[in-house]
Amino acid sequence: MKETNWAGNHTYQAAALHRPTTLDQVRELVAGAGRLRVLGSRHSFSDIADSAELLSLDGLPADVVVDHAVGTVSLAGGLRYGDLAEALKAAGVALANLASLPHISVAGAVATATHGSGDANGNLATAVAGLELVTASGEVLTASRGDPDFDGLVVGLGALGAVTRVTLDVEPAYQVRQRTFQDLPWASLFERFDEVTSAGYSVSLFTRWTATVDQVWVKSRVTEQPEEVRGDLLGAVPATADRHPILGIDPVNCTPQLGVPGPWSDRLPHFRMGFTPSSGEELQSEYHVPRRHAVPALQALLALGDRIRPVLQVSELRTVAADRLWMSPQHGQDTMAVHFTWLPDLAAVEPVLAAVEAALDPFEARPHWGKLFLADAAAMARRYPRLPDFAGLAGRLDPRGVFINAWLRRHVLGPAGD
């Protein structure tokens, strides 16, 4: 039976799926492969991970090693964030940020610049202090922050090698509480965007592009000071019960709200580990707009509301801090992320995607690499100033093109020979 991605909208065409259990086995498989891609937790919505052969790294030992002296943790790249969080909890340390789902693999999230939320929080790749990867020749390459080309290696899109180990920054464990507010007027968001997104350590807004923003989830670090409970948030009223981001769905699988403090790993994600995340039946797209364009970009999308809503489950708005990573959507700029959870109907969604991308094009939007989008490599060349350097790095590390696939040609590198 053919393997599929998490959403079931893509069936991998690979003839073989390898699950090595040692680094030497990874090296042998990569060196002997013609075309191969690494398959993570399958939470991508395209053929980004497809190839003639697939390599899963979830069979490698987790080998989680915390170095308290330098404030890092080293781990196998195939480990999932939820499992990593349990190991960090035992060591009394934490990550500064998490994505909305704890079910994704660390190496896969890093390679696609997956992110959490927060005005001062970078995407998950910015926590990377070191990498170990197996290149196309079967050699093991290690790199640390500050090394030449390190900023090109981190968000590698699977094009540079198989990432077998990752070293991340950690800090002392902390607690977080989250509160939800309902029906934020668009006028309040447009007039006081910075005030809304700075209302907590991590802030997410959920909307169906109707008369108001449906929900604002505010996640705040717990301190020694008593919590100042808001009576409202610029016209949005506090929720009196736990909520699910998608209206009408039971919030039982969501992380606790209503201001109840809990460990960072149980509050920064929207969904609990061990449960089906989000609604389960969906497609996803996301676009990162330079923060300076946030309000006009939102106004342009709101004007498309009648086209978007028939195929939409919910949209999420978040902010992410700038970084130096070559292929990160946040390279050189603070951004606002506009996420779309679509109905699982690709034929109906694609024309709406075209309209969304056209509306966002004047605002220099960069798509999330792991989700559905239409923009081609020529469009990406206009958005990513370091893309030629990245292409050169891929050529040096993988002169045989082992890790190059149709998705990379279509959306990043362009046709062979260009």
C-alpha positions in Angstrom: 0.0 0.0 0.0 1.3 3.4 -0.9 2.2 5.8 1.9 0.4 9.1 2.3 1.0 12.4 4.1 -0.8 13.3 7.3 -3.7 14.9 5.6 -4.1 12.1 3.0 -4.0 14.6 0.1 -0.6 13.3 -1.3 0.3 9.7 -2.0 4.1 9.3 -2.1 5.4 7.8 -5.3 8.5 6.4 -3.8 9.3 2.8 -4.5 10.9 2.2 -1.1 10.8 3.7 2.5 13.9 3.0 4.5 14.0 3.1 8.3 17.7 2.9 9.4 18.6 2.4 13.0 22.2 3.6 13.0 24.1 6.5 11.5 26.3 4.2 9.5 23.1 2.7 7.9 22.0 6.3 7.0 25.4 7.0 5.4 25.3 3.8 3.3 21.7 4.4 2.1 22.4 8.0 1.1 25.7 7.2 -0.6 24.0 4.5 -2.6 20.8 6.3 -3.6 20.0 7.8 -6.9 17.2 10.1 -5.8 16.1 10.2 -2.1 14.3 12.5 0.3 14.0 12.4 4.1 10.4 11.9 5.3 9.5 13.5 8.7 6.2 13.5 10.5 4.4 13.9 7.2 2.7 17.2 8.2 3.4 18.8 4.8 0.7 19.2 2.3 2.6 18.8 -1.0 5.2 16.6 -2.7 8.0 18.5 -0.9 9.2 15.2 0.7 8.7 12.9 -2.3 11.3 11.1 -4.4 12.3 7.7 -5.9 13.2 6.6 -2.3 12.2 7.9 1.1 14.3 7.8 4.3 12.7 8.0 7.7 14.9 8.8 10.6 12.5 7.9 13.4 14.3 4.7 14.0 17.5 6.4 15.2 18.0 6.5 18.9 16.6 9.8 20.4 19.8 10.2 22.5 18.6 13.5 24.1 21.6 15.2 25.8 21.2 18.4 27.8 24.2 20.6 28.4 23.3 22.8 31.3 26.6 24.6 31.1 26.1 26.0 27.6 22.3 25.9 27.6 21.7 23.5 24.8 20.1 20.1 24.0 21.3 17.7 21.4 18.9 15.1 19.9 18.1 12.9 16.9 16.5 15.0 14.1 13.6 12.6 13.8 12.4 13.2 17.3 9.0 15.0 17.7 8.6 18.1 19.7 6.1 16.6 22.1 8.6 13.7 23.0 11.5 16.2 23.3 9.4 18.3 25.7 9.0 15.3 28.0 12.8 14.8 28.1 13.4 18.5 28.7 10.8 18.5 31.5 12.8 15.9 33.4 15.9 18.0 33.0 14.2 21.2 34.2 14.8 23.1 30.9 12.6 24.4 28.1 12.6 25.7 24.6 11.8 29.4 24.0 9.0 28.6 21.5 6.9 25.9 20.1 4.6 25.6 17.0 0.9 25.2 17.5 1.3 21.4 17.1 3.7 19.3 19.2 3.3 16.3 16.8 5.9 17.5 14.2 9.5 16.3 14.0 12.3 18.7 15.0 14.4 18.3 11.8 11.3 18.7 9.6 10.1 21.8 11.4 13.6 23.3 11.2 14.1 22.5 7.6 10.8 24.3 6.6 11.2 27.2 9.1 8.0 26.2 10.9 7.1 28.7 13.6 5.2 29.5 16.7 4.0 33.0 17.6 5.2 36.1 19.3 6.5 39.6 18.4 10.0 38.7 19.9 10.0 35.0 19.0 11.9 33.7 16.0 10.7 30.6 14.1 11.8 27.2 15.4 14.9 27.2 13.2 16.4 30.2 15.0 16.9 28.0 18.1 19.3 25.8 16.2 22.9 26.0 17.6 24.3 23.1 15.6 23.5 20.5 13.0 24.8 17.1 11.9 23.8 16.0 8.4 24.7 13.2 6.0 25.6 14.7 2.6 25.0 13.0 -0.7 28.5 11.3 -0.6 27.7 9.7 2.7 30.0 12.0 4.6 28.9 13.4 8.0 29.0 17.2 8.1 28.7 19.1 11.4 28.2 22.8 11.7 27.7 25.3 14.5 26.2 28.7 14.8 28.8 31.2 13.4 30.4 28.8 11.0 30.5 29.7 7.3 27.3 28.9 5.5 25.6 27.9 8.8 22.7 30.4 8.1 22.2 28.6 4.8 22.3 25.1 6.2 19.6 25.4 8.9 16.5 26.0 6.7 17.7 23.4 4.2 14.3 22.3 2.6 15.7 18.8 2.6 18.0 19.8 -0.3 21.4 19.7 1.5 21.4 16.3 3.2 19.8 14.1 5.8 19.8 15.9 9.2 20.5 13.2 11.7 21.1 15.4 14.8 20.1 18.9 15.9 21.4 21.0 18.8 18.9 23.6 20.2 19.1 26.4 22.6 17.3 25.8 25.9 16.5 27.9 29.0 15.2 27.2 32.5 11.7 25.7 32.5 8.8 28.2 32.8 5.0 28.2 33.0 2.5 29.7 30.7 -1.2 30.6 31.0 -3.5 31.3 28.1 -6.7 33.3 27.9 -9.1 33.6 25.0 -11.1 36.6 23.8 -14.0 36.7 21.4 -15.2 39.0 18.6 -12.4 41.5 18.2 -13.5 44.3 15.9 -11.4 44.6 12.7 -11.2 48.3 13.3 -9.5 47.7 16.6 -7.0 45.4 15.0 -6.2 47.7 12.2 -5.8 50.8 14.4 -3.9 49.1 17.2 -2.3 46.0 15.6 0.9 46.3 17.6 -1.1 46.4 20.9 -3.0 43.3 20.0 0.0 41.2 19.0 2.0 42.4 22.1 -0.8 41.4 24.5 1.1 38.3 25.5 4.3 36.3 25.0 2.5 34.5 22.1 -0.7 35.7 20.5 -2.8 33.9 17.8 -5.9 35.4 16.2 -8.5 33.1 14.5 -10.9 34.4 11.9 -13.3 33.3 9.1 -13.0 36.7 7.5 -16.4 37.8 8.7 -17.6 40.9 10.6 -15.1 40.4 13.5 -12.0 38.4 14.4 -13.6 35.3 16.0 -11.0 34.6 18.7 -7.7 36.0 20.1 -5.6 33.5 22.1 -3.2 35.2 24.4 -0.4 33.1 26.0 1.6 34.7 28.7 4.6 33.6 30.8 3.8 33.2 34.5 5.9 35.5 36.7 6.0 36.1 40.5 3.6 39.0 39.9 -0.1 38.3 40.1 -1.9 38.1 36.8 -3.7 41.2 35.7 -7.0 39.8 34.3 -8.3 41.9 31.4 -11.9 42.8 31.3 -11.7 42.9 27.5 -9.1 43.2 24.7 -9.9 46.3 22.7 -13.6 45.3 22.5 -13.1 41.6 22.4 -14.7 39.9 25.4 -13.1 37.1 27.5 -14.3 33.5 26.8 -15.9 31.8 29.7 -15.1 28.2 28.5 -12.3 26.6 26.7 -12.5 27.1 22.9 -11.3 25.2 19.8 -9.9 27.4 17.0 -12.5 26.1 14.6 -16.0 27.1 15.8 -18.3 24.2 16.6 -15.5 21.7 17.4 -15.2 20.3 20.9 -12.1 21.8 22.6 -11.3 18.5 24.4 -8.0 18.1 22.4 -6.9 21.7 22.9 -4.5 22.8 25.6 -6.1 24.3 28.7 -7.2 27.9 28.7 -9.0 30.2 31.2 -5.8 31.4 32.7 -4.9 28.0 34.3 -1.0 28.0 34.5 0.8 25.0 33.1 4.2 24.0 31.8 5.5 25.7 28.7 5.0 22.6 26.6 1.4 22.2 27.7 0.4 25.8 26.8 2.4 27.1 23.9 0.9 24.5 21.5 -2.8 24.8 20.7 -3.3 21.1 20.8 -2.4 18.3 23.3 0.2 15.7 22.4 -1.4 12.3 21.8 -4.6 13.6 20.2 -5.5 14.2 16.6 -4.4 17.8 16.0 -6.7 20.4 14.5 -9.8 19.0 12.8 -8.0 16.1 11.1 -9.6 16.5 7.7 -8.0 19.6 6.0 -5.5 21.2 3.7 -3.3 24.1 4.8 -1.6 27.1 3.3 0.2 30.0 4.9 1.8 33.2 3.8 4.3 35.5 5.7 3.9 39.2 5.0 6.5 41.8 6.1 5.1 43.2 9.3 5.1 46.7 7.9 2.5 45.5 5.4 0.3 43.7 7.9 -2.7 45.9 8.0 -3.1 46.6 4.2 -2.5 42.9 3.6 -5.3 42.0 6.0 -7.6 44.5 4.5 -7.0 43.0 1.0 -7.8 39.5 2.3 -10.9 40.7 4.2 -12.1 42.0 0.8 -11.8 38.4 -0.5 -13.8 37.0 2.4 -16.8 35.9 0.2 -14.4 33.9 -2.0 -12.4 32.4 0.9 -15.2 31.4 3.3 -16.8 28.6 1.2 -13.6 26.5 1.3 -12.2 27.7 4.6 -12.4 26.1 8.1 -10.4 28.9 9.8 -7.5 31.3 9.4 -4.9 32.0 12.0 -2.8 35.2 12.3 0.5 35.3 14.1 3.7 37.4 14.3 7.2 36.0 14.0 10.5 37.9 14.6 13.2 38.5 11.9 16.2 36.2 11.5 19.3 35.8 9.4 18.6 32.3 7.9 18.8 32.4 4.2 15.6 30.5 3.3 13.5 31.5 6.3 10.4 33.5 5.5 11.6 35.8 8.3 15.0 36.4 6.7 15.7 40.1 7.3 12.2 41.0 8.4 9.6 40.7 11.1 6.5 39.1 9.6 2.8 38.4 10.1 1.8 34.9 9.2 -1.6 34.3 7.7 -2.6 30.7 7.9 -5.5 29.0 6.1 -7.0 25.7 7.2 -9.0 24.7 4.1 -11.7 22.1 3.5 -10.1 18.9 2.0 -11.1 19.8 -1.6 -8.0 20.7 -3.6 -10.0 21.4 -6.8 -12.1 24.0 -5.0 -9.2 25.4 -3.0 -6.7 26.0 -5.8 -8.6 28.9 -7.5 -9.0 30.5 -4.2 -5.3 30.1 -3.5 -4.6 31.9 -6.8 -6.8 34.8 -5.7 -5.1 34.9 -2.3 -1.6 34.9 -3.7 -2.6 37.7 -6.2 -4.0 39.8 -3.4 -0.8 39.3 -1.3 1.7 39.7 -4.1 2.0 43.5 -3.7 2.9 42.9 -0.1 5.9 40.6 -0.9 4.4 37.5 0.8 6.6 34.5 1.3 4.8 31.1 1.6 5.3 28.5 4.3 7.5 25.9 2.6 5.6 22.9 4.1 2.1 24.0 3.0 0.2 24.4 -0.2 1.1 27.3 -2.4 1.3 28.0 -6.2 4.2 30.5 -6.5 7.0 29.2 -8.7 10.8 29.4 -8.4 10.9 32.7 -10.3 8.6 34.3 -7.8 10.7 32.9 -4.9 13.9 34.4 -6.5 12.3 37.9 -6.1 11.5 37.2 -2.5 14.7 35.5 -1.2 17.9 37.5 -1.8 20.1 34.6 -0.6 18.5 32.0 -2.9 21.4 32.0 -5.3 23.8 31.3 -2.4 21.5 28.5 -1.3 21.4 27.0 -4.7 25.2 27.1 -4.8 25.4 25.5 -1.4 23.1 22.7 -2.6 25.3 22.2 -5.6 28.4 21.9 -3.6 27.0 19.5 -1.0 24.9 17.4 -3.4 26.6 17.5 -6.9 24.7 14.3 -7.9 21.3 15.9 -7.1 20.4 13.0 -4.8 18.1 15.2 -2.7 16.7 17.3 -5.5 13.1 16.6 -6.4 10.3 18.0 -8.6 9.0 20.2 -5.8 12.4 21.9 -5.3 12.7 22.5 -9.1 9.2 23.9 -9.3 9.2 26.2 -6.3 12.9 26.9 -5.3 15.7 26.0 -7.7 14.0 26.3 -11.1 14.4 23.8 -14.0 17.7 22.0 -14.3 20.3 24.0 -16.2 18.9 27.3 -15.2 
